[in-house]
Amino acid sequence: QVRLAESGGGSVQAGGSLTLSCTVSGQPFNELALAWFRQAPGKEREFVAGFNRAGYNAGHLTSVKGRFAVSRDNAKNTVYLQMNSLKPEDTALYYCAASSTVVSEPNLVSEIDYWGQGTQVTVSA
């Protein structure tokens, strides 16, 4: 079974930075579209950024444009989310996600086949 393991969450003051990591196991890395989602209390889970199965950036959330960036290390089966200039509204549980069927932009919750357990990011004012 595909397993996704996130790490790197924590608490930071506004303007600070964090880098999240997600290690994938159970399926060849290049057979999955990979993405980051987040969910704040009382809000729906939303797509943040990700890659299609070819390894190209597949889009990002407008509110994080210019502040967040995704990258990947195929040899390590790991994807990253570099978060800079963090704001209190970025506070959420961040999930690594994967789809075995989507070939373009894995930006819909309904398209996701596998989820990590989440890592908490808390940004204080």
C-alpha positions in Angstrom: 0.0 0.0 0.0 1.1 3.5 -0.7 2.3 5.4 2.4 3.0 9.1 2.7 4.9 10.4 5.7 5.0 14.2 6.3 7.4 16.0 8.6 8.7 19.5 9.3 5.7 21.2 10.8 6.0 23.4 13.8 5.4 26.9 15.3 6.9 30.0 13.8 6.3 33.7 14.1 4.8 35.7 11.2 7.5 36.3 8.5 9.3 33.1 9.3 10.0 30.0 7.2 9.4 26.3 7.4 10.1 23.4 5.1 7.9 20.4 5.0 9.0 17.0 3.7 7.0 14.0 2.4 8.5 10.6 1.8 6.6 8.2 -0.4 6.8 4.4 -0.2 4.8 1.5 -1.6 4.7 2.5 -5.2 7.2 3.8 -7.7 7.6 7.5 -7.3 7.0 8.3 -11.0 3.6 6.6 -11.0 2.1 9.2 -8.8 1.0 12.8 -9.0 2.0 14.4 -5.7 0.6 17.4 -4.0 0.3 19.4 -0.8 -3.0 20.3 0.7 -3.9 22.1 3.9 -6.9 22.4 6.2 -7.6 25.0 8.8 -10.2 24.6 11.5 -13.7 25.2 10.2 -12.5 25.3 6.6 -12.4 22.8 3.7 -9.2 21.1 2.7 -7.6 23.0 -0.1 -4.8 22.4 -2.7 -1.6 24.3 -2.1 0.8 23.1 -4.7 2.0 19.9 -6.5 3.5 18.0 -9.4 1.9 16.0 -12.2 3.2 12.5 -12.9 5.8 13.8 -15.3 7.3 15.8 -12.4 6.3 19.3 -13.5 4.8 21.8 -11.2 1.0 21.5 -11.5 -0.1 24.8 -10.0 -0.4 26.5 -6.7 -2.9 28.3 -4.4 -3.1 32.0 -5.3 -2.7 33.1 -1.7 0.7 31.4 -1.4 2.0 32.5 -4.8 5.5 33.9 -4.4 5.9 32.6 -0.9 5.7 28.8 -1.2 7.6 26.6 -3.5 7.5 22.8 -4.2 10.5 20.7 -5.1 11.3 17.0 -5.3 14.1 14.6 -5.0 13.3 11.5 -7.1 16.2 9.5 -5.8 14.9 9.9 -2.2 11.2 9.6 -3.1 10.6 12.8 -1.3 8.7 16.0 -2.1 9.1 19.3 -0.2 7.2 22.4 0.5 9.3 25.5 1.2 7.2 28.1 3.0 8.5 31.6 3.4 7.0 34.9 4.7 4.5 32.9 6.7 1.3 34.6 7.8 -1.1 33.7 10.6 -3.7 32.7 8.0 -1.3 29.9 6.8 -1.9 28.1 10.1 -3.3 24.7 9.2 -2.8 21.0 9.1 -0.7 20.3 6.0 -1.2 17.0 4.2 0.9 15.3 1.6 -1.3 13.7 -1.0 -0.9 11.4 -4.0 -3.0 10.3 -7.0 -2.4 7.3 -9.1 -4.9 8.4 -11.8 -4.5 12.1 -12.3 -1.9 13.0 -15.0 -2.1 16.8 -15.0 -3.0 18.9 -11.9 -3.9 16.9 -8.7 -5.7 19.9 -7.1 -9.0 18.3 -6.2 -9.7 16.3 -3.0 -11.8 13.9 -5.0 -8.9 13.0 -7.1 -6.6 12.0 -4.3 -6.1 8.4 -3.6 -3.6 8.5 -0.7 -3.2 10.9 2.2 -0.5 11.4 4.8 -1.5 11.9 8.4 -0.7 15.6 8.3 1.8 17.9 10.0 0.7 21.0 11.9 1.9 24.4 11.0 1.2 27.3 13.4 2.0 30.9 12.6 1.7 33.5 15.4 1.3 37.2 14.9 
